[in-house]
């Protein structure tokens, strides 16, 4: 098959809705001198920004001034030449992604209508192309508002936001809690002309059916797309390789290839991180005819099985992922698109973010159902790095149409997405949507959620007809066993997964964050807290220095003292406090959920990243609930969550009476025996009491190691004390601390000022060793190297009085670009340290500022 790329230079013009006529372009006198230049794939918004017709994203931008974009039609035009030698081939014009409603014209003939931004549309243009001549391609992208204006909204909720649910288009672009209204439109993926004069491979699906002892039982389903009339005789060659050597090869008849079972001895398994190597085999499927190889498909494939264990137990039903027969406790996060204008996402951005995912000790990402199905490169990286994917279908937060036409659209979409990604090892589960069942609660129709045909009929059918190798969730969250305890509530802690936002820090609030202690989730797939980004990102977005009104985020503004800090206008102070509350809340929840291991099957916090996006008018700031902001800077919460997700940790867990327990949470098969020291200390450096016990961190388990009664904690002045726990077994050392001061009362903490000291050493190209010490307790010691992507072995950590800590900082920029730089080290209640470094002939020279 020959593929001709039709990307590149196009012309673009604005039209009033439904006013465009193809006759304008097909006129012999047509000349596009009043059209804009664009390079497809490219969104209309990208073009308008380049021309200066709209501006970028900043705090305080009036988004209503850009609503005209979505009220108009936008027409793309280009001419292209087709070689004469394609005349005797079958030619298909393919659009890999058009956003969203579009009419396609070739040489003045309307090919059809595209209606789904997530699907590829293909048109047979064999008889319409002008071979050896110029051809005219026109794509009329139609206003989504105009297109849906006369559609029925009956039964759709929320009633003031129905248009987004009438279209198969990204939901978040209509405005979400983390981004403002930014309705995309245009050609956001490549345009291709595919030419063939022979049969080709259509779809191939390789499945690991079972793992038995030292053998993998596999199955292959391979379909051939004929050329011309009638089926012809072909063979299909299957080759599987590892490390450059072929481990399996078999030539099959066409019929055999449609359903072929085989086994591999001594297979190397794909393991999610960090449980083993995510090994991938090289698979090549070749279609052979009398003329030789006609077509090939190559991909990488991991041998693994997946099961979702939902067995009855005392608390309802479990929700445990099992890979290759091993039960896993999931440590993960939610993922959203990197940009609200999807055509602007660059492939190399994924390299950075997946590097951060690995650095964060994450084993799973949930692809949230309000954005996009992610790119091939993103999924390649997840396959290669052992990152499991919890995949939502792109339906989010509402009661969608239930008519036959919409259900058919959703059914077709689900089938296409599943078939396209069938060979992706990283995808472990299909989820029909994000919060469609839960939406019935919001509109006082909870008892009707089991009647939802979108997820229970359309998506289920599309998934289950095409993939039986992965579990399927009818919604997220969901309670899939309707007749059992919790089945009447899609967000029950008795079965299924949960989404829960207890985000406030006042003890008497209905959404007080420690109310999580009242629940024992089976799997927590969404929860989180909010914070502002660091100053550099804050000011890049808020370059006008607009005052930030904390009342826009009631989770923070309800704390009187925090609101007063905001009113004072000390930006650095309010940024730190917001990040502190975010990090502490996330730490508290992760440790609680990990202490419930095997009753709880895992935790996916909301959210890892944020898109480049405009600010929503009635929200505080973008990047609120992410651990990495949209300018790629990790927050305090990033490092807190990373430590809480390490393979072995000491976790603190409170009960409702205020008793405090220390758990040993262990994701490994080691069971170290050692000594646990639990101490109550003052921030001034005094040890009030200290206990040491011998204990074992049970392998692959969460075990209770030590308990502190509430009365013992109440006997001291809580706002001047913290609890410190450390475990030592040979060279292995774990530690953690628990503040007795409530997060919501942090203004009352009694912590003396600390004096920091720091020393630098250069350890190699771009690697620095930094030792920080303190004369008094230092909260959240944070190292920042200006304008660089830096990986720190640890950061945003606490130091006890007289303690020092050595960390490594690895700068990822090329050596030639690191001529000079600045570093700042700061902590709560400590004067910051500032250094500058310059590159000389003998390495870096470092000086205090």
C-alpha positions in Angstrom: 0.0 0.0 0.0 1.2 3.5 -0.9 0.4 6.3 1.6 0.5 9.9 0.4 0.5 12.5 3.1 -1.9 15.4 2.4 -0.8 17.4 5.4 1.0 20.7 5.0 -0.1 24.0 3.5 -3.8 24.7 3.3 -5.9 27.8 3.1 -8.5 28.7 5.8 -11.5 31.0 5.7 -14.3 32.0 8.0 -18.0 31.8 6.9 -21.2 32.5 8.6 -23.0 29.3 9.6 -24.5 27.4 6.6 -23.4 30.1 4.1 -20.6 28.4 2.3 -21.1 27.1 -1.2 -18.7 24.8 -2.9 -19.5 26.6 -6.2 -17.4 29.5 -4.9 -14.2 27.3 -5.0 -15.1 25.4 -8.1 -15.5 28.6 -10.1 -12.8 29.0 -12.7 -12.1 32.5 -11.4 -11.5 31.3 -7.8 -8.3 32.6 -6.3 -7.8 32.4 -2.4 -6.3 35.8 -1.8 -8.6 36.5 1.1 -7.8 33.2 2.9 -5.4 32.6 5.8 -2.5 30.2 5.6 -2.5 27.1 7.8 -0.5 23.9 8.1 -2.6 20.9 8.6 -3.0 19.2 11.0 -3.8 22.5 12.8 -6.7 23.8 14.8 -8.5 27.0 13.8 -7.5 28.5 17.2 -3.8 27.9 16.5 -4.1 29.8 13.2 -5.9 32.7 14.8 -3.3 33.0 17.5 -0.5 33.0 14.9 -2.2 35.8 13.0 -2.8 37.8 16.2 -6.6 37.6 16.0 -6.9 36.0 19.4 -4.5 36.1 22.3 -3.0 33.4 24.5 -4.0 32.3 28.0 -3.6 34.5 31.1 -5.4 35.2 34.3 -8.4 37.5 33.8 -8.9 36.8 30.1 -12.5 37.4 28.9 -13.2 34.1 27.2 -16.6 35.3 25.9 -14.7 37.5 23.4 -13.7 34.3 21.5 -17.2 32.7 21.4 -17.6 33.9 17.8 -15.1 31.2 16.7 -17.6 28.4 17.5 -20.5 30.3 15.9 -18.9 30.2 12.5 -18.1 27.7 9.8 -14.4 27.3 8.9 -13.4 26.0 5.5 -10.0 24.4 4.7 -8.9 24.3 1.1 -5.9 22.9 -0.8 -5.0 21.7 -4.3 -2.8 18.7 -4.8 -1.3 16.7 -7.7 -1.8 13.0 -8.1 0.5 10.8 -10.2 -0.9 9.1 -13.2 0.4 5.7 -11.9 -2.3 5.7 -9.2 -5.1 5.5 -11.7 -5.3 1.7 -11.6 -5.3 1.5 -7.9 -8.1 1.7 -5.3 -7.6 5.1 -3.6 -9.0 6.0 -0.2 -9.0 9.5 1.3 -8.5 9.2 5.1 -9.0 11.8 7.8 -7.6 10.6 11.1 -9.2 13.3 13.1 -11.6 16.2 12.3 -13.0 18.3 15.1 -15.9 17.7 14.8 -18.8 18.2 12.3 -17.3 18.4 8.8 -18.4 18.1 5.2 -15.8 16.8 2.8 -15.6 17.8 -0.9 -13.2 16.5 -3.5 -13.2 18.1 -6.9 -16.6 19.6 -6.2 -18.2 16.3 -5.1 -19.4 16.0 -1.5 -18.0 12.8 -0.1 -19.9 12.8 3.1 -20.2 14.1 6.7 -17.8 13.5 9.6 -19.5 13.6 13.0 -17.0 12.2 15.6 -13.7 13.9 16.4 -12.3 10.6 17.8 -12.8 8.4 14.7 -11.0 8.1 11.3 -13.2 8.7 8.3 -12.3 7.1 5.0 -13.8 7.8 1.6 -13.3 5.8 -1.6 -12.2 8.4 -4.2 -10.9 6.1 -6.9 -13.4 7.4 -9.4 -13.2 11.0 -8.3 -9.5 11.7 -8.5 -8.0 13.5 -11.5 -4.9 11.5 -12.2 -2.0 13.3 -13.5 -3.8 16.6 -12.8 -4.5 19.0 -10.0 -7.2 18.0 -7.4 -9.2 20.2 -5.2 -9.9 19.2 -1.5 -12.3 21.2 0.7 -13.2 20.5 4.3 -16.1 22.5 5.6 -15.9 22.4 9.5 -19.4 23.3 10.6 -20.3 25.4 13.7 -21.2 23.0 16.5 -23.7 25.6 17.8 -25.4 26.0 14.5 -25.4 22.2 13.8 -27.1 21.4 17.1 -29.4 24.4 17.4 -32.6 22.5 16.4 -31.7 19.2 18.1 -33.9 18.0 21.0 -32.6 18.4 24.5 -35.2 16.3 26.1 -33.9 14.2 29.0 -30.4 15.6 28.8 -28.7 17.0 31.9 -27.4 19.4 33.0 -30.0 21.5 31.2 -27.7 24.5 30.9 -24.9 22.5 29.3 -26.6 20.2 26.8 -24.8 21.0 23.6 -21.6 19.2 24.6 -23.6 16.0 25.1 -25.1 16.0 21.6 -21.8 15.7 19.9 -19.0 13.2 20.0 -16.5 15.8 20.9 -14.2 16.4 23.8 -16.3 17.4 26.8 -13.7 19.5 28.7 -13.5 22.1 25.9 -16.9 23.3 26.9 -15.4 24.4 30.2 -14.5 22.3 33.2 -13.3 22.9 36.8 -9.7 22.9 35.6 -10.0 24.8 32.3 -12.1 27.5 30.8 -14.4 27.3 27.7 -12.2 26.8 24.7 -14.1 25.1 21.9 -11.7 23.6 19.4 -12.5 23.2 15.8 -10.5 22.0 12.7 -8.3 19.3 11.4 -6.3 18.0 14.4 -4.8 14.8 12.9 -3.2 13.9 9.6 -4.9 13.6 6.2 -3.8 10.7 4.0 -4.4 9.2 0.6 -4.0 5.4 0.8 -3.6 3.6 -2.5 -3.6 -0.2 -3.2 -3.9 -2.7 -5.9 -3.7 -5.8 -3.8 -5.2 -7.2 -0.6 -4.0 -5.8 2.7 -4.1 -6.8 6.4 -7.1 -5.2 7.9 -7.1 -5.9 11.7 -4.9 -8.2 13.8 -5.4 -9.0 17.4 -3.0 -10.9 19.5 -4.1 -12.1 22.9 -2.5 -13.9 25.8 -5.3 -16.3 26.8 -3.7 -18.1 29.7 -0.4 -18.6 31.5 0.2 -22.2 32.6 3.4 -23.1 34.4 6.1 -22.1 31.9 3.9 -21.7 28.9 1.8 -18.9 27.4 -1.3 -19.9 25.5 -1.9 -17.3 22.7 -4.5 -16.6 20.1 -4.3 -14.6 16.9 -7.2 -13.1 15.0 -6.2 -11.7 11.6 -8.5 -10.3 8.9 -7.6 -9.7 5.3 -9.2 -6.9 3.2 -9.5 -8.2 -0.3 -8.9 -6.3 -3.5 -11.2 -6.8 -6.4 -13.9 -9.4 -6.6 -14.0 -12.6 -4.5 -11.7 -14.0 -1.9 -8.2 -15.0 -3.1 -5.7 -17.4 -1.6 -3.1 -15.8 0.6 -0.9 -16.9 3.5 -0.1 -15.0 6.7 3.3 -15.3 8.2 3.4 -14.7 12.0 6.9 -13.9 13.4 7.6 -13.2 17.1 11.0 -12.0 18.1 13.0 -11.1 21.2 16.5 -9.5 21.2 16.9 -9.9 17.5 16.1 -13.6 17.5 12.9 -15.3 16.3 11.2 -17.3 19.0 8.1 -18.2 17.0 7.3 -18.3 13.3 4.4 -19.9 11.5 2.9 -19.5 8.0 -0.8 -19.8 8.1 -3.5 -20.1 5.5 -5.9 -17.2 5.3 -8.6 -19.2 7.1 -6.3 -20.4 9.8 -5.2 -16.8 10.5 -8.7 -15.8 11.3 -8.6 -17.8 14.5 -5.2 -19.3 15.3 -4.2 -20.7 18.7 -0.6 -21.5 19.7 1.7 -21.6 22.7 5.1 -20.1 23.6 7.4 -22.0 25.9 9.3 -20.1 28.6 7.8 -16.8 27.8 9.3 -13.5 29.1 6.3 -11.7 30.7 5.4 -8.1 30.7 5.2 -6.8 34.2 3.8 -3.4 35.3 6.3 -1.3 37.2 7.7 -1.9 39.7 6.9 -5.6 39.8 9.3 -6.7 37.1 10.5 -6.0 33.6 7.9 -4.7 31.1 9.3 -7.0 28.4 7.9 -6.5 24.9 8.2 -8.9 22.0 8.6 -7.7 18.4 5.7 -9.0 16.4 5.5 -9.0 12.6 2.5 -10.1 10.6 3.1 -10.5 6.8 0.4 -11.1 4.2 1.9 -13.1 1.3 0.6 -13.7 -2.2 2.0 -15.1 -5.4 4.0 -11.8 -5.9 5.6 -12.1 -2.4 4.9 -9.9 0.7 1.9 -7.7 0.0 1.4 -6.1 3.4 3.0 -6.0 6.8 2.0 -5.0 10.3 4.6 -4.7 13.0 4.1 -3.9 16.7 5.5 -4.6 20.1 3.5 -6.9 22.4 3.8 -7.9 26.0 2.7 -11.3 27.2 0.5 -10.8 30.3 -2.9 -11.7 31.7 -5.2 -9.4 33.5 -8.1 -10.1 35.8 -10.3 -7.9 38.0 -11.1 -9.8 41.2 -14.5 -8.9 42.5 -15.1 -11.6 45.1 -17.5 -11.4 48.1 -16.0 -10.7 51.5 -17.0 -9.3 54.8 -17.1 -5.7 53.5 -18.9 -6.4 50.2 -16.9 -7.2 47.2 -13.2 -6.8 46.4 -11.8 -4.7 43.5 -8.3 -6.0 42.9 -6.3 -6.0 39.7 -4.4 -9.2 39.1 -1.6 -9.4 36.5 0.0 -12.6 35.5 -1.7 -14.3 38.5 -0.3 -11.7 41.0 -2.6 -9.4 42.9 -1.5 -5.8 42.8 -2.1 -2.8 45.0 -2.4 0.1 42.4 -0.5 3.3 43.0 -1.6 5.7 40.4 -3.1 9.0 39.3 -5.5 10.5 36.8 -4.3 11.9 33.4 -5.9 14.6 31.3 -4.8 16.0 27.9 -1.6 18.1 27.8 -3.3 20.9 26.0 -6.9 22.0 25.5 -6.1 22.6 21.8 -5.2 19.0 21.0 -3.5 19.7 17.7 -0.9 21.7 19.6 0.3 18.7 21.7 3.9 17.7 20.6 5.1 14.2 20.8 8.2 15.1 22.8 6.0 16.5 25.6 4.9 12.9 26.4 8.6 11.9 26.8 8.9 14.5 29.6 5.7 13.6 31.4 6.1 9.8 31.2 9.6 10.4 32.7 7.8 12.2 35.6 5.3 9.4 35.9 8.1 6.9 36.3 9.9 9.2 38.7 6.6 9.5 40.8 6.5 5.7 41.6 3.2 5.5 39.7 2.1 2.1 38.3 -1.2 3.2 36.7 -2.7 6.2 34.9 -6.5 6.6 34.5 -7.2 8.3 31.1 -10.1 10.5 32.2 -13.2 10.4 30.1 -13.7 14.1 29.4 -10.6 14.6 27.1 -9.2 12.5 24.3 -8.0 9.0 23.5 -4.3 9.4 23.8 -1.7 9.2 21.0 0.2 6.2 19.8 3.4 7.6 21.2 1.9 8.0 24.6 0.7 4.4 24.6 4.1 3.2 23.3 5.8 4.9 26.3 3.3 3.3 28.7 3.9 -0.1 27.1 7.7 0.3 27.3 7.7 1.6 30.9 5.2 -0.8 32.4 2.6 1.8 33.1 -0.9 0.3 33.4 -3.8 2.2 31.8 -7.4 2.5 33.2 -9.1 3.6 30.0 -12.3 5.6 30.1 -14.4 6.0 27.0 -14.9 9.7 26.2 -18.2 10.3 28.0 -18.2 12.5 31.1 -20.5 14.0 33.8 -24.0 14.1 32.5 -27.1 12.3 31.4 -26.6 11.8 27.7 -29.2 11.2 24.9 -30.8 7.8 24.9 -32.1 7.8 21.3 -31.1 5.1 18.9 -29.0 7.4 16.7 -26.8 8.5 19.6 -26.5 5.0 21.0 -25.4 3.8 17.6 -22.7 6.5 17.4 -21.4 5.5 20.8 -21.5 1.8 20.0 -19.5 2.3 16.8 -16.9 4.5 18.6 -16.3 2.0 21.4 -15.8 -0.8 18.9 -13.3 1.2 16.8 -11.3 2.3 19.9 -11.1 -1.2 21.3 -10.1 -2.7 18.0 -7.5 0.0 17.4 -5.9 -0.6 20.8 -6.4 -4.3 21.1 -2.7 -5.1 21.0 -1.8 -2.5 23.7 -0.3 -4.3 26.7 -0.6 -1.3 28.9 -4.4 -1.0 28.7 -5.8 -3.2 31.5 -9.4 -2.2 31.8 -12.1 -0.5 29.7 -14.4 1.9 31.6 -17.5 3.1 29.8 -17.3 6.7 31.1 -16.6 9.2 33.8 -19.4 9.7 36.3 -22.4 9.0 34.1 -24.0 6.8 36.7 -23.1 9.4 39.4 -24.7 12.2 37.4 -28.2 10.8 38.1 -27.6 11.6 41.8 -26.8 15.2 40.9 -30.2 15.7 39.2 -32.2 13.9 41.9 -32.8 10.8 39.7 -30.5 8.3 41.4 -32.9 5.4 41.2 -32.8 5.7 37.4 -29.1 5.2 36.8 -29.5 1.5 36.0 -31.6 2.6 33.0 -28.8 4.4 31.3 -28.5 2.8 27.9 -25.3 4.8 26.9 -23.0 2.8 29.1 -25.0 -0.3 29.8 -26.0 -1.0 26.2 -24.0 0.9 23.6 -20.5 1.0 25.1 -20.8 -2.4 26.7 -21.8 -3.9 23.4 -19.0 -2.1 21.5 -16.4 -3.3 24.0 -17.5 -6.8 24.6 -18.0 -7.7 20.9 -14.4 -6.8 20.3 -12.4 -7.7 23.4 -12.9 -10.4 25.9 -9.4 -10.3 27.3 -9.9 -7.3 29.6 -12.4 -6.4 32.3 -15.1 -3.9 31.6 -16.6 -1.3 34.0 -20.0 0.0 33.2 -19.1 3.4 34.7 -16.5 5.0 36.9 -17.4 5.2 39.7 -19.8 2.2 39.7 -21.3 -0.5 41.9 -21.6 -3.3 39.4 -23.6 -5.8 41.5 -27.0 -4.2 41.7 -28.6 -6.8 44.0 -25.9 -6.7 46.6 -25.0 -4.3 49.4 -24.1 -0.9 47.9 -25.6 -1.8 44.5 -28.2 1.0 44.8 -25.4 3.6 45.0 -22.9 4.0 42.1 -20.4 5.5 44.5 -20.5 3.0 47.3 -17.5 1.9 49.4 -18.9 -1.7 49.4 -18.1 -2.6 45.8 -16.7 -1.1 42.6 -14.5 2.0 42.5 -15.2 5.4 44.2 -14.8 9.1 43.3 -14.7 11.2 46.5 -13.9 14.8 47.1 -13.6 15.7 50.8 -11.5 18.7 50.2 -12.0 21.1 53.1 -10.0 21.5 56.3 -12.5 22.7 59.0 -13.5 19.9 61.4 -17.2 20.6 61.4 -17.5 20.8 57.6 -19.5 18.2 55.7 -16.5 17.9 53.3 -13.8 17.7 56.0 -10.9 15.7 54.6 -10.5 13.4 57.5 -14.1 12.0 57.0 -12.4 9.5 54.8 -11.9 7.6 58.0 -15.6 6.8 58.0 -15.3 4.8 54.8 -13.3 1.8 53.6 -13.2 2.2 49.8 -12.6 -0.9 47.6 -10.8 1.1 45.0 -10.4 4.9 45.0 -10.2 6.1 41.4 -10.6 9.9 42.0 -9.9 12.1 44.9 -7.7 15.2 45.4 -7.0 18.6 46.8 -6.1 22.0 45.3 -3.2 24.4 45.3 -1.7 27.3 43.3 1.4 26.7 41.1 4.8 27.9 42.2 5.6 31.6 41.6 7.3 31.2 38.3 4.3 29.5 36.8 1.9 31.7 38.7 3.4 34.9 37.2 3.8 33.5 33.7 0.0 33.0 33.7 -0.8 36.1 35.8 1.6 38.5 34.1 -0.8 41.3 34.7 -0.4 40.8 38.5 -4.2 40.6 38.9 -5.1 40.0 42.6 -6.2 36.4 43.2 -9.5 36.0 45.0 -9.4 32.9 47.2 -13.2 33.1 47.5 -13.2 31.6 44.0 -12.1 28.4 45.6 -14.2 27.8 48.7 -12.0 24.8 49.7 -9.3 27.3 50.6 -11.2 30.5 51.4 -13.3 28.9 54.2 -10.2 29.0 56.4 -10.3 32.6 57.8 -6.6 32.8 58.4 -5.8 31.6 54.9 -8.2 34.1 53.3 -6.6 36.8 55.4 -3.2 35.8 54.0 -4.6 36.1 50.5 -6.1 39.5 51.2 -2.7 40.8 52.4 -1.4 40.2 48.9 1.7 38.1 49.8 1.6 35.8 46.8 4.5 33.6 47.9 2.9 33.0 51.3 -0.5 32.1 49.9 1.1 29.9 47.2 3.1 28.0 49.9 0.0 27.6 52.2 -2.1 26.3 49.3 0.5 23.8 48.3 1.0 22.8 51.9 -2.7 21.9 52.4 -2.7 20.1 49.0 0.3 18.0 49.9 -0.7 17.2 53.4 -4.2 16.2 52.3 -2.9 13.9 49.6 -0.4 12.3 51.9 -3.1 11.6 54.5 -5.4 9.9 52.0 -2.7 7.9 50.3 -1.4 6.5 53.6 -4.9 5.7 54.8 -5.7 3.9 51.6 -2.4 2.0 51.6 -3.0 0.9 55.2 -6.3 -0.8 53.9 -4.3 -2.9 51.4 -6.3 -5.9 50.0 -9.5 -4.4 51.4 -8.7 -1.5 49.2 -7.2 -2.4 45.8 -5.6 0.9 44.9 -5.5 4.7 44.7 -5.6 7.0 41.7 -5.4 10.6 42.8 -6.8 13.5 40.9 -4.7 14.5 39.1 -1.1 14.1 37.8 -1.0 16.8 35.1 -2.9 19.8 33.7 -3.5 21.0 30.2 -2.3 24.3 28.8 -5.7 26.0 28.9 -7.5 29.3 29.7 -8.8 30.0 33.1 -12.4 29.4 34.0 -14.0 32.7 35.0 -15.4 31.6 38.3 -12.5 29.4 39.4 -9.4 30.5 41.3 -6.7 29.4 38.9 -5.8 26.6 36.5 -3.5 23.8 37.6 -5.4 23.7 40.9 -5.6 20.0 41.5 -2.6 18.7 39.6 0.7 17.6 41.0 2.5 19.1 38.0 1.3 22.4 36.7 0.8 23.3 33.0 4.3 24.8 32.8 5.8 21.5 33.9 6.8 22.4 37.4 6.2 19.8 40.1 4.5 21.1 43.3 4.9 20.0 46.9 2.2 17.5 46.3 4.3 15.8 43.6 7.0 15.0 46.1 4.7 14.1 48.9 2.8 11.7 46.7 6.0 10.2 45.3 7.2 9.4 48.8 3.8 8.0 49.8 3.9 5.7 46.7 7.3 4.2 47.4 7.5 0.4 47.5 7.9 0.4 51.3 6.6 3.1 53.6 5.6 3.7 57.1 2.0 5.0 57.0 0.1 6.9 59.7 -3.6 6.1 60.1 -6.0 7.8 62.5 -9.3 6.4 63.7 -12.5 8.3 64.5 -11.5 8.6 68.2 -8.1 10.1 67.4 -6.0 7.0 68.1 -3.0 7.0 65.8 -1.5 3.8 64.3 1.7 3.2 62.3 1.4 0.7 59.5 4.2 -0.9 57.5 3.1 -0.9 53.8 5.1 -3.2 51.7 4.7 -3.9 47.9 7.7 -6.2 47.7 8.2 -9.9 48.4 10.8 -9.1 51.1 9.8 -9.2 54.7 12.5 -7.3 56.6 12.7 -7.6 60.4 14.0 -4.6 62.3 13.3 -2.1 64.9 10.6 0.6 64.8 11.2 3.8 66.8 8.2 6.0 67.4 8.9 9.4 69.1 7.0 12.4 70.1 9.1 15.5 69.5 8.8 19.2 69.7 9.8 21.4 66.8 12.4 22.9 69.0 14.3 19.6 69.1 13.1 18.1 72.4 12.1 14.4 72.6 9.0 14.1 74.8 8.9 10.3 74.7 10.2 7.5 72.5 9.4 3.9 72.1 11.2 1.2 70.3 9.8 -2.2 69.2 10.9 -5.1 67.1 8.6 -5.8 64.1 8.4 -7.2 60.6 7.2 -5.5 57.4 5.1 -8.3 56.1 5.8 -9.0 52.5 3.2 -7.7 50.0 0.9 -6.5 52.8 0.0 -3.7 55.1 0.6 -4.6 58.7 -0.1 -2.8 62.0 3.2 -2.1 63.7 2.4 0.3 66.6 -0.5 2.3 68.1 -0.6 5.5 70.0 -3.7 6.1 72.1 -5.5 9.4 71.7 -5.1 10.2 75.4 -1.3 10.0 75.1 -1.4 12.5 72.3 -3.8 14.8 74.0 -1.5 15.1 77.0 0.9 17.4 75.1 0.5 20.8 73.4 -0.3 19.6 69.9 0.6 22.7 67.9 4.3 22.4 69.0 4.7 18.7 68.5 4.9 16.0 65.8 5.2 12.3 65.8 8.2 10.7 64.1 8.5 7.0 63.1 11.5 5.3 61.8 12.2 1.6 60.8 15.7 0.2 60.6 16.6 -3.2 59.2 20.3 -3.5 58.4 21.0 -0.8 55.8 17.3 -0.3 55.1 15.8 2.8 56.7 12.3 4.2 56.4 10.8 7.2 58.2 7.7 9.4 58.3 6.2 12.1 60.5 2.8 13.2 61.5 1.9 16.7 62.6 -0.3 17.0 65.6 -1.4 20.4 64.4 -4.4 20.2 62.1 -3.9 21.3 58.5 -6.8 23.7 58.9 -5.1 25.2 62.0 -1.6 25.5 60.6 -1.6 29.2 61.5 -1.4 28.1 65.1 1.7 25.9 64.8 4.6 26.9 67.1 7.7 26.3 65.0 10.8 28.3 65.7 12.7 29.8 62.7 15.2 27.5 61.2 18.6 28.4 59.7 19.5 26.4 56.6 23.0 25.6 55.3 23.9 24.0 52.0 26.9 22.5 50.2 27.3 21.6 46.5 29.3 19.1 44.7 29.4 18.4 41.0 29.1 14.6 40.4 29.1 14.4 36.7 27.6 16.1 33.6 24.5 17.8 34.8 24.4 16.0 38.2 24.9 17.9 41.4 25.0 16.6 44.9 23.4 19.0 47.4 23.6 18.6 51.2 21.2 20.6 53.2 21.3 20.9 57.0 19.4 22.8 59.6 19.8 24.0 63.2 16.0 23.5 64.0 13.1 21.7 62.5 12.6 22.7 58.9 9.3 22.1 57.1 9.2 21.5 53.4 12.9 22.1 52.4 12.6 22.8 48.7 15.4 23.1 46.1 14.7 25.0 42.9 17.1 25.4 40.0 15.8 28.2 37.8 14.4 27.5 34.3 15.5 23.9 34.1 13.8 20.5 34.1 15.4 18.9 37.1 15.0 15.5 38.6 15.7 15.4 42.3 16.3 12.3 44.3 14.1 13.9 46.9 12.6 17.3 47.4 10.1 19.2 49.6 11.1 17.2 52.6 11.3 17.9 56.3 14.6 18.0 58.3 14.7 17.5 62.1 16.8 19.7 64.3 20.5 19.1 63.6 19.7 16.8 60.7 21.3 16.9 57.2 20.2 15.3 54.0 22.1 14.8 50.7 20.1 14.7 47.5 21.1 14.5 43.8 19.8 17.0 41.2 20.0 15.9 37.6 19.5 18.7 35.0 18.2 17.3 31.8 19.2 20.2 29.5 22.2 19.5 27.2 25.5 20.4 28.7 26.2 23.2 26.1 23.1 25.0 27.2 24.0 25.0 30.9 26.5 27.9 31.0 25.1 29.5 34.1 22.2 29.2 36.5 20.6 30.0 39.8 19.5 27.8 42.6 17.3 28.7 45.6 16.8 26.5 48.8 13.9 27.5 51.0 11.7 26.1 53.7 8.8 27.2 55.9 10.0 29.5 58.7 13.5 29.7 57.2 15.4 32.4 55.3 16.0 31.2 51.8 19.5 30.5 50.4 20.4 31.5 46.9 23.4 30.4 44.8 24.6 31.1 41.3 26.7 28.7 39.3 28.8 29.2 36.1 30.4 26.6 33.9 34.2 26.9 33.6 37.0 24.8 32.2 37.2 22.7 35.4 33.5 22.3 36.0 31.1 24.5 37.7 31.9 27.4 40.1 29.3 27.9 42.7 28.8 31.0 44.8 26.3 32.3 47.3 24.2 35.2 46.1 
